[in-house]
């Protein structure tokens, strides 16, 4: 039904390699414990051998893996999520450079369930789970946990990021990579439809979840989507919230833990059709609309081919990838973070990503407003010490002659009644347009202690009317709130001890100084709008 983070381990010779952000088990202990569970667990079952490629076929950035499994669900899903079969064998040739993956459902006993990664050996062992995130070993296991360690060692980046292309009416396309923790609208943004008033714009989906990025010969950062399909959350998906996703999953799709209708169809909460009079719920029990139980599990999923997406980019399988103009980080914050702001430079942008956080909702955990930090949305997926991961980001800034500009977005700011101030969904394109304008020097910004905010009138509001004062509230930076935020960030970073790069500490101190200076000058929360910065200029 879900990933089991508490049973997910990074297995290395030394504990320090895994870092405080991961559960650690020594390589020898992991092989001994899992080996005893694996011993004989597939007896009498069919074993599927799946050779696969992460990344476009023939791309110099792609990697080959093999997964052995006793799950037909896993085998069929890997055929959707990766380029699998002969194409992978041909790409591998005589090379022994591939990631070794072993999976078995075993007895599905949570007491005998482990997802173990061996980054030093490029291997993954997963036993006791049938859930996609634990069992489709090419996805989070290879593409992020093993991939991030590869990138650290080889000088590239494996990130939990969507990739979209925004095409202007002129025909020019800019590509943006974005990292968002769960429940922050990542898939909807990856498949965004332009709103009324922005006709002529087109948003192309390159990837909805993972990006592998290398420095190109032209000095820019180029990204490929290592996956060939989508493993998406079903509840809440509808033609209203995500029409492109709905069109993608009409055929050739595997659904898990949804409601089965009497005509052998599927249904879930939040879809824009009425529920059936009866059905079989996600646990296999008879279900009716009034029985008080959800028909589909909240984390029920679809697995569908990416090439069925109506908004799939013409460049999504380009072996060289696409050039990234901007990174965006986004969390769910009710008050602190403005709608959008730009970092002052690369190192400040790394700090913005490293301090990324979301607030929990009552529906999720029963306590509103608890801040959970998820650096670069990678906390569950970084395959090595995250202090070194931050250092890798800082070093990449030195290796990229023309790095992407870095931004933070927050679609979830609320008013005094707890209602969202920003309409979100397709209207998020208005923010992306300003971000692209900052990249090409056509959008104006104003100074604030936390970074550069949109100047008045610089976000395209054609076709959208907000209540008077809403945009000012969306862009407000309150120094008192932010001083508390910086204290919270410091407590989080302290967990990484002496592995935390000096550059992160320096950025935190600089942010605190800027906030204190604003407070000392008595400028108040709205002070940013006093200091206009011309389009194309920068703040030092």
C-alpha positions as CSV (number, residue, x, y, z in Angstrom):
1,X,0.0,0.0,0.0
2,X,2.9,2.4,0.5
3,X,6.7,2.7,0.9
4,X,8.0,1.4,4.2
5,X,10.7,3.9,5.0
6,X,11.4,2.4,8.4
7,X,12.3,-0.9,6.6
8,X,14.4,0.8,3.9
9,X,18.2,0.6,4.4
10,X,21.4,1.9,2.9
11,X,23.9,-0.9,3.3
12,X,27.6,0.1,3.2
13,X,30.8,-0.9,4.9
14,X,30.8,2.3,7.1
15,X,27.8,3.8,8.8
16,X,29.1,7.3,8.0
17,X,28.5,6.7,4.3
18,X,24.8,6.4,4.8
19,X,24.5,9.4,7.0
20,X,21.8,10.4,9.6
21,X,19.2,10.7,6.9
22,X,19.1,7.0,6.3
23,X,18.6,3.7,8.1
24,X,21.9,1.9,8.0
25,X,22.8,-1.8,8.0
26,X,26.3,-3.1,7.3
27,X,26.7,-4.9,3.9
28,X,27.5,-8.2,5.6
29,X,24.6,-8.1,8.0
30,X,22.1,-7.2,5.3
31,X,23.2,-10.0,3.1
32,X,23.1,-12.5,5.9
33,X,19.6,-11.4,7.2
34,X,18.0,-11.1,3.7
35,X,19.9,-14.2,2.4
36,X,18.1,-16.4,5.0
37,X,14.7,-14.9,3.9
38,X,15.5,-15.3,0.2
39,X,16.6,-18.9,0.7
40,X,14.0,-21.1,-1.0
41,X,11.3,-18.3,-1.0
42,X,10.6,-18.6,-4.8
43,X,10.3,-22.4,-4.8
44,X,7.3,-23.4,-6.9
45,X,6.9,-19.9,-8.4
46,X,7.7,-18.3,-11.8
47,X,10.8,-16.2,-11.7
48,X,10.8,-13.2,-14.1
49,X,14.1,-11.8,-15.4
50,X,13.7,-8.2,-16.5
51,X,16.6,-6.4,-18.2
52,X,15.8,-2.7,-18.4
53,X,17.2,0.7,-19.2
54,X,16.8,3.8,-17.0
55,X,16.9,6.7,-19.4
56,X,16.3,7.0,-23.2
57,X,17.7,4.2,-25.3
58,X,21.1,5.0,-26.8
59,X,21.5,8.0,-24.4
60,X,25.1,8.3,-23.0
61,X,23.4,9.1,-19.7
62,X,21.3,6.0,-19.4
63,X,22.1,3.0,-17.2
64,X,21.1,-0.7,-17.4
65,X,19.7,-2.8,-14.6
66,X,18.3,-6.3,-14.1
67,X,15.5,-7.2,-11.8
68,X,14.8,-10.8,-10.8
69,X,11.3,-11.1,-9.3
70,X,8.5,-13.6,-8.5
71,X,5.8,-11.0,-9.0
72,X,3.9,-10.8,-12.3
73,X,2.7,-7.4,-11.2
74,X,6.3,-6.2,-10.9
75,X,7.3,-7.7,-14.2
76,X,4.4,-6.1,-16.1
77,X,4.9,-2.8,-14.3
78,X,8.6,-2.7,-15.2
79,X,7.6,-3.2,-18.9
80,X,5.6,0.1,-18.5
81,X,8.0,2.1,-16.3
82,X,11.3,1.3,-18.1
83,X,12.6,0.4,-21.6
84,X,12.8,-3.3,-20.9
85,X,13.7,-6.4,-22.8
86,X,16.0,-6.8,-25.9
87,X,16.6,-3.1,-26.1
88,X,18.3,-3.3,-22.7
89,X,20.4,-6.4,-23.6
90,X,21.6,-4.7,-26.8
91,X,22.5,-1.5,-25.0
92,X,24.5,-3.5,-22.3
93,X,26.3,-5.6,-24.9
94,X,29.3,-7.4,-23.2
95,X,29.6,-4.8,-20.4
96,X,29.2,-5.9,-16.8
97,X,28.2,-2.4,-15.8
98,X,24.7,-2.8,-14.6
99,X,22.7,-2.6,-11.4
100,X,21.7,-5.9,-9.9
101,X,18.2,-6.1,-8.5
102,X,16.7,-9.1,-6.6
103,X,13.0,-9.0,-5.4
104,X,10.6,-11.5,-3.9
105,X,7.3,-11.2,-2.3
106,X,8.3,-14.1,0.0
107,X,5.5,-14.4,2.5
108,X,4.6,-10.6,2.5
109,X,5.3,-10.7,6.3
110,X,6.0,-7.1,7.6
111,X,8.4,-8.8,10.1
112,X,10.4,-10.2,7.2
113,X,10.3,-7.1,4.9
114,X,13.4,-5.3,3.9
115,X,14.4,-2.9,1.1
116,X,18.1,-2.8,1.0
117,X,20.4,-0.8,-1.2
118,X,24.1,-1.5,-1.7
119,X,25.4,1.7,-3.5
120,X,29.0,0.6,-3.2
121,X,28.1,-2.6,-5.2
122,X,25.4,-1.2,-7.4
123,X,22.9,-3.7,-6.0
124,X,19.4,-3.7,-4.6
125,X,17.7,-6.5,-2.5
126,X,14.0,-6.2,-1.8
127,X,11.9,-8.8,0.0
128,X,8.5,-9.1,1.6
129,X,6.6,-6.3,-0.2
130,X,4.5,-6.0,-3.4
131,X,4.1,-2.3,-3.4
132,X,5.5,-0.4,-6.4
133,X,7.9,1.9,-4.5
134,X,9.4,-1.1,-2.7
135,X,9.3,-3.6,-5.6
136,X,9.8,-1.8,-8.9
137,X,13.5,-1.5,-8.3
138,X,14.2,0.8,-11.2
139,X,12.2,3.6,-9.7
140,X,13.1,5.1,-6.3
141,X,15.6,2.4,-5.5
142,X,17.8,2.6,-8.7
143,X,16.9,6.0,-10.2
144,X,17.3,7.9,-6.9
145,X,19.0,6.0,-4.0
146,X,21.6,4.2,-6.2
147,X,21.5,7.0,-8.8
148,X,22.2,9.8,-6.4
149,X,25.3,7.9,-5.1
150,X,26.4,7.3,-8.7
151,X,26.0,11.1,-9.5
152,X,28.0,12.0,-6.3
153,X,30.9,9.8,-7.4
154,X,30.7,10.6,-11.2
155,X,29.9,14.3,-11.1
156,X,26.2,14.4,-12.2
157,X,22.8,14.8,-10.4
158,X,20.0,12.3,-9.8
159,X,17.0,14.3,-8.4
160,X,13.4,13.8,-7.3
161,X,12.3,16.4,-9.9
162,X,9.6,16.8,-12.6
163,X,10.8,18.2,-15.9
164,X,8.5,20.5,-18.0
165,X,8.9,22.6,-21.1
166,X,7.0,25.8,-21.3
167,X,6.5,27.0,-24.9
168,X,5.6,30.6,-25.4
169,X,3.4,31.8,-28.3
170,X,6.6,32.8,-30.1
171,X,7.5,29.1,-30.2
172,X,10.5,29.4,-27.8
173,X,10.6,26.7,-25.1
174,X,12.2,26.9,-21.7
175,X,12.7,23.7,-19.6
176,X,12.2,23.8,-15.8
177,X,12.9,21.1,-13.2
178,X,11.0,21.1,-10.0
179,X,11.2,19.3,-6.6
180,X,8.1,19.0,-4.4
181,X,7.4,16.9,-1.3
182,X,4.3,14.7,-1.5
183,X,0.9,16.4,-1.6
184,X,2.3,19.6,-3.2
185,X,0.9,19.3,-6.7
186,X,3.9,17.8,-8.5
187,X,2.1,15.6,-11.0
188,X,-0.5,18.3,-11.7
189,X,2.3,20.8,-12.5
190,X,4.0,18.3,-14.7
191,X,0.8,17.9,-16.8
192,X,-0.4,21.5,-16.5
193,X,-3.0,23.0,-18.9
194,X,-2.8,26.7,-19.5
195,X,-5.6,28.8,-18.0
196,X,-8.0,31.1,-19.7
197,X,-6.1,34.3,-20.6
198,X,-2.9,32.4,-21.5
199,X,-3.9,30.9,-24.8
200,X,-1.0,30.3,-27.1
201,X,1.1,28.8,-24.3
202,X,1.8,25.1,-24.2
203,X,3.3,23.0,-21.3
204,X,5.1,19.9,-22.4
205,X,5.7,17.0,-20.0
206,X,9.3,15.6,-20.1
207,X,9.0,13.8,-16.7
208,X,6.8,13.8,-13.7
209,X,9.0,12.5,-11.0
210,X,12.8,12.0,-11.6
211,X,15.5,13.8,-13.4
212,X,19.1,12.8,-14.2
213,X,21.2,15.8,-15.1
214,X,24.7,16.3,-16.6
215,X,26.7,19.3,-17.6
216,X,26.5,19.7,-21.4
217,X,29.3,20.8,-23.8
218,X,27.6,24.2,-24.0
219,X,28.0,24.8,-20.3
220,X,24.3,24.3,-19.4
221,X,22.7,21.6,-17.3
222,X,20.9,19.0,-19.4
223,X,18.3,16.6,-18.0
224,X,16.7,13.3,-19.1
225,X,13.8,11.5,-17.5
226,X,15.1,8.0,-16.6
227,X,11.6,6.5,-16.6
228,X,9.2,5.5,-19.4
229,X,6.0,5.6,-17.5
230,X,4.0,7.1,-14.6
231,X,3.3,5.6,-11.2
232,X,0.8,8.1,-9.9
233,X,-1.7,8.5,-7.1
234,X,-5.2,7.9,-8.2
235,X,-7.5,9.5,-5.6
236,X,-8.3,13.1,-6.5
237,X,-7.3,12.6,-10.1
238,X,-10.1,13.8,-12.4
239,X,-10.7,15.7,-15.7
240,X,-11.1,18.8,-13.5
241,X,-7.8,18.4,-11.6
242,X,-5.6,16.7,-14.2
243,X,-7.2,16.1,-17.6
244,X,-3.9,15.0,-19.2
245,X,-3.4,12.3,-16.5
246,X,-7.0,11.1,-17.0
247,X,-6.4,10.8,-20.8
248,X,-3.2,9.0,-20.1
249,X,-4.8,6.2,-18.0
250,X,-7.6,5.3,-20.3
251,X,-5.8,2.2,-21.6
252,X,-2.8,0.0,-21.1
253,X,-2.8,0.9,-17.4
254,X,-2.4,-1.2,-14.2
255,X,-4.5,0.0,-11.2
256,X,-3.8,-1.0,-7.7
257,X,-6.0,-0.7,-4.6
258,X,-8.9,1.0,-6.4
259,X,-12.6,0.1,-6.3
260,X,-13.7,-2.5,-8.8
261,X,-17.1,-1.7,-10.3
262,X,-19.7,-4.4,-11.3
263,X,-18.8,-4.1,-15.0
264,X,-15.1,-4.7,-14.1
265,X,-14.2,-1.0,-14.4
266,X,-12.5,1.1,-11.7
267,X,-13.5,4.0,-9.5
268,X,-11.9,6.1,-6.8
269,X,-12.7,9.0,-4.6
270,X,-12.3,12.4,-6.3
271,X,-13.0,11.1,-9.9
272,X,-15.6,13.2,-11.7
273,X,-18.1,10.4,-12.1
274,X,-20.6,9.2,-9.5
275,X,-19.8,6.1,-7.5
276,X,-21.4,2.8,-8.5
277,X,-24.3,1.5,-6.5
278,X,-22.0,-1.3,-5.4
279,X,-18.5,-2.7,-5.9
280,X,-15.5,-4.4,-4.5
281,X,-13.3,-2.2,-2.4
282,X,-9.5,-2.1,-2.3
283,X,-9.4,-4.8,0.3
284,X,-11.7,-7.2,-1.7
285,X,-14.8,-6.5,0.4
286,X,-18.3,-5.7,-0.9
287,X,-18.8,-1.9,-0.9
288,X,-21.7,0.6,-1.2
289,X,-21.5,4.4,-1.2
290,X,-23.1,4.7,2.2
291,X,-21.1,2.1,4.1
292,X,-18.7,4.7,5.6
293,X,-15.5,3.2,4.1
294,X,-13.4,4.5,1.2
295,X,-13.7,2.4,-1.9
296,X,-10.1,3.1,-3.0
297,X,-7.0,3.3,-0.7
298,X,-5.7,6.9,-0.3
299,X,-2.5,5.7,-1.9
300,X,-4.0,3.7,-4.7
301,X,-2.0,3.9,-7.9
302,X,-1.9,3.8,-11.6
303,X,1.0,2.6,-13.7
304,X,0.7,3.9,-17.3
305,X,3.0,4.5,-20.3
306,X,4.3,8.1,-20.6
307,X,3.8,8.1,-24.4
308,X,0.1,8.1,-23.9
309,X,0.2,11.5,-22.2
310,X,-1.3,14.1,-24.6
311,X,1.2,16.7,-23.3
312,X,4.3,14.4,-23.7
313,X,7.2,16.5,-24.9
314,X,8.6,15.8,-28.4
315,X,12.0,15.9,-26.7
316,X,11.2,13.5,-23.9
317,X,13.3,10.7,-25.4
318,X,16.0,12.9,-26.8
319,X,19.3,11.0,-25.9
320,X,20.9,14.3,-25.0
321,X,18.0,15.5,-22.8
322,X,16.7,19.0,-22.5
323,X,18.6,22.2,-21.2
324,X,17.3,23.3,-17.8
325,X,16.7,27.1,-17.4
326,X,15.4,27.0,-13.8
327,X,15.0,24.9,-10.7
328,X,11.9,25.3,-8.6
329,X,11.5,24.1,-5.1
330,X,8.0,24.1,-3.5
331,X,6.4,23.1,-0.3
332,X,3.0,23.5,1.4
333,X,3.2,26.6,3.7
334,X,0.2,28.4,5.1
335,X,1.9,31.7,6.1
336,X,5.7,31.9,5.9
337,X,6.7,31.4,2.2
338,X,5.5,33.8,-0.5
339,X,4.0,32.7,-3.8
340,X,7.3,32.8,-5.5
341,X,10.8,34.2,-5.0
342,X,14.2,33.8,-6.7
343,X,17.4,33.0,-4.9
344,X,20.2,35.5,-4.9
345,X,22.7,33.2,-6.5
346,X,23.5,29.4,-6.9
347,X,24.7,28.9,-3.3
348,X,21.7,30.7,-1.9
349,X,19.5,28.6,-4.1
350,X,21.1,25.4,-2.7
351,X,20.2,26.7,0.8
352,X,16.6,27.4,-0.3
353,X,16.3,23.8,-1.6
354,X,18.1,22.3,1.5
355,X,15.7,24.0,3.8
356,X,12.6,23.0,1.8
357,X,9.7,22.2,4.1
358,X,5.9,21.5,4.2
359,X,3.3,21.8,6.9
360,X,1.2,18.8,7.7
361,X,-2.6,18.9,7.4
362,X,-5.2,17.5,9.8
363,X,-6.3,15.0,7.3
364,X,-2.8,13.6,7.1
365,X,-1.6,13.3,10.6
366,X,-4.2,14.9,12.9
367,X,-2.1,17.9,13.8
368,X,-2.0,21.1,11.6
369,X,1.0,23.1,10.9
370,X,3.8,20.7,11.9
371,X,6.8,21.7,9.7
372,X,8.5,18.7,8.1
373,X,11.8,19.4,6.3
374,X,12.5,17.5,3.1
375,X,15.6,18.9,1.4
376,X,15.2,19.0,-2.3
377,X,12.3,16.6,-1.7
378,X,15.1,14.0,-1.4
379,X,15.1,13.1,2.3
380,X,13.7,9.6,1.8
381,X,15.6,9.0,-1.4
382,X,19.2,10.2,-1.0
383,X,21.4,7.1,-1.1
384,X,24.3,8.6,1.0
385,X,25.0,11.2,3.7
386,X,22.9,14.3,3.0
387,X,25.6,16.6,4.4
388,X,27.7,15.3,1.5
389,X,24.7,15.7,-0.8
390,X,24.5,19.4,0.0
391,X,28.2,19.6,-0.7
392,X,27.7,17.9,-4.0
393,X,25.1,20.6,-5.0
394,X,27.5,23.3,-4.0
395,X,30.3,21.7,-6.0
396,X,28.0,21.3,-9.1
397,X,27.5,25.1,-9.0
398,X,31.2,25.4,-9.7
399,X,31.1,22.8,-12.5
400,X,28.2,24.4,-14.5
401,X,29.3,27.5,-16.4
402,X,25.7,28.5,-17.0
403,X,23.7,27.1,-14.1
404,X,19.9,27.2,-13.8
405,X,18.4,30.0,-11.8
406,X,16.8,28.7,-8.6
407,X,13.3,29.6,-7.3
408,X,10.9,28.7,-4.5
409,X,7.1,28.5,-5.0
410,X,4.2,28.1,-2.6
411,X,0.8,27.5,-4.0
412,X,-0.7,27.0,-0.6
413,X,-0.7,30.3,1.3
414,X,-4.0,30.9,3.1
415,X,-6.0,33.8,4.5
416,X,-7.2,34.3,8.0
417,X,-10.0,31.9,7.4
418,X,-7.7,29.1,6.1
419,X,-8.7,29.5,2.5
420,X,-6.1,29.4,-0.3
421,X,-5.2,32.8,-1.7
422,X,-3.9,31.5,-5.0
423,X,-6.2,29.5,-7.4
424,X,-3.4,27.1,-8.3
425,X,-3.7,24.3,-11.0
426,X,-3.4,25.9,-14.5
427,X,-2.9,29.4,-13.0
428,X,0.5,28.2,-11.8
429,X,1.7,28.8,-15.4
430,X,1.5,32.5,-14.5
431,X,4.3,32.0,-12.0
432,X,6.3,29.8,-14.4
433,X,6.0,32.7,-16.9
434,X,7.6,35.1,-14.4
435,X,10.3,32.6,-13.6
436,X,11.1,32.2,-17.3
437,X,11.1,36.0,-17.6
438,X,13.7,36.2,-14.8
439,X,15.8,33.6,-16.8
440,X,15.8,35.6,-20.0
441,X,15.9,39.1,-18.5
442,X,12.4,40.3,-19.3
443,X,10.7,40.2,-15.9
444,X,11.2,42.7,-13.1
445,X,11.8,41.8,-9.4
446,X,12.0,43.6,-6.1
447,X,14.4,43.0,-3.2
448,X,13.6,41.2,0.0
449,X,15.7,39.6,2.7
450,X,14.8,36.1,1.5
451,X,15.4,36.7,-2.2
452,X,13.9,38.5,-5.2
453,X,10.1,38.8,-5.4
454,X,8.0,39.7,-8.5
455,X,7.7,43.4,-9.0
456,X,4.2,44.8,-9.0
457,X,2.4,43.9,-12.2
458,X,5.1,41.5,-13.4
459,X,3.0,38.4,-13.0
460,X,0.6,38.0,-15.9
461,X,-2.9,38.2,-14.5
462,X,-4.8,38.3,-17.9
463,X,-8.1,36.5,-17.4
464,X,-7.7,36.2,-13.6
465,X,-9.1,38.6,-11.0
466,X,-8.1,38.4,-7.4
467,X,-9.6,40.3,-4.5
468,X,-7.8,43.6,-3.8
469,X,-4.8,43.1,-1.7
470,X,-4.5,39.4,-2.4
471,X,-1.3,39.6,-4.4
472,X,0.4,41.8,-1.7
473,X,-0.6,39.1,0.8
474,X,0.7,36.3,-1.4
475,X,4.1,38.1,-1.7
476,X,4.4,39.3,1.9
477,X,7.7,38.6,3.8
478,X,7.3,39.0,7.6
479,X,10.8,39.2,9.2
480,X,9.4,37.9,12.6
481,X,8.0,34.8,10.9
482,X,11.2,34.3,9.0
483,X,13.4,34.6,12.0
484,X,11.5,31.7,13.6
485,X,11.8,29.9,10.3
486,X,15.6,30.3,10.3
487,X,15.8,29.0,13.8
488,X,13.9,25.9,12.7
489,X,16.2,25.5,9.8
490,X,19.2,25.6,12.1
491,X,17.8,22.9,14.3
492,X,17.3,20.7,11.3
493,X,20.8,21.3,9.9
494,X,22.4,20.5,13.2
495,X,21.5,16.9,12.7
496,X,24.2,16.6,10.0
497,X,27.0,17.7,12.4
498,X,30.4,18.2,10.9
499,X,29.2,16.8,7.5
500,X,27.2,20.0,6.9
501,X,29.1,22.1,4.4
502,X,30.3,25.5,5.6
503,X,28.5,27.0,2.6
504,X,25.1,26.0,4.1
505,X,26.0,27.6,7.5
506,X,27.2,30.8,5.8
507,X,24.0,31.1,3.8
508,X,21.9,30.7,7.0
509,X,23.9,33.4,8.8
510,X,23.6,35.7,5.8
511,X,19.8,35.2,5.7
512,X,19.6,36.0,9.4
513,X,21.6,39.2,8.9
514,X,19.4,40.4,6.1
515,X,16.3,39.8,8.3
516,X,17.8,41.6,11.3
517,X,18.7,44.5,9.1
518,X,15.2,44.8,7.7
519,X,13.7,44.6,11.3
520,X,16.2,47.2,12.6
521,X,15.3,49.6,9.8
522,X,11.7,49.2,10.8
523,X,10.6,48.5,7.3
524,X,8.0,45.9,8.2
525,X,6.6,42.9,6.2
526,X,5.9,44.8,3.1
527,X,9.3,46.5,2.7
528,X,10.3,44.5,-0.3
529,X,8.2,46.6,-2.6
530,X,10.3,49.7,-1.9
531,X,13.4,48.4,-3.8
532,X,12.7,47.7,-7.4
533,X,15.2,45.7,-9.4
534,X,15.2,46.0,-13.2
535,X,14.5,43.1,-15.4
536,X,17.6,41.1,-16.1
537,X,19.6,42.6,-13.2
538,X,20.7,40.8,-10.1
539,X,21.1,41.4,-6.4
540,X,24.4,40.9,-4.6
